[in-house]
């Protein structure tokens, strides 16, 4: 169960409805009813995610916290899409998230139950495979190349300006350093990924459990 900081469920429902009406004044009817029918499921998913993120207060959702609100809008759009709601409404929520938070996160993408957005601006995510306990920072990119999409394991961290492109497998616990591009290459997992000479990648064992900085519910490294 989530406590909404400075708001209530009904106020949040009206807040999202008014944002959609103001950003997309096309006179579409039935917005509130469609949102109301899926809001609780979206909030349940959000509660699970927030409860696992160490940097956030468990059980609290602040709609004025940009990263939390970006996560909420994704869950709401994804829940609506999964339940067969009108595509136009899903598109509007995707567009709203992009306009407000600068994140390109389509509602057809299946993100894991637990992920953390450090700063949303400039994040672009393709339809790829994403493992649990994903960490995303500003201007990171996950993209396809010639139709091939990456597979990201559990506990992958993408620091600012990093990229994972093409048919590569990013192993569990791969920490991709700032500005590093993983293009059509696999990573072994349980490693820090640095840029080497002439486009090569260097893999270094982490000296500490970086993932535990982000999440409360991750098992110790020797149990993963």
Order of alpha helices (4+ residues) and beta strands (2+ residues): beta-alpha-alpha-beta-alpha-alpha-beta-beta-beta-beta-beta-beta-beta-beta-beta-beta-beta-beta-beta-beta
